[in-house]
Amino acid sequence: MKVSDLVGSIGVAILLIAFILILTNRISKNGLLYLLMNLIGSGLAAFASFLIHYTRFIVLEISWMIASLFGLWKYLVNKEIFPKST
């Protein structure tokens, strides 16, 4: 098994587990765990796609990472870890 296969498989597994946890109401779609799982999973999938030079999937996963980062930022602002800008 190549490194790209291993990294990509772990990333996709994390994304799928997060999705299953949402569907079974085990975690909140706005919760820290879900946001981190999406960020890490999409980051690993993007890296694996980079290793195999699959540009379309790199763009998709980076978009997913940006969405996860935005959700994480909103989570942290609402928890007052990062103060709201005035």
Secondary structure, DSSP 8 states (H G I E B T S, - for coil): --HHHHHHHHHHHHHHHHHHHHHTTSS-TTSHHHHHHHHHHHHHHHHHHHHTT-HHHHHHHHHHHHHHHHHHHHHHHHTTSS----
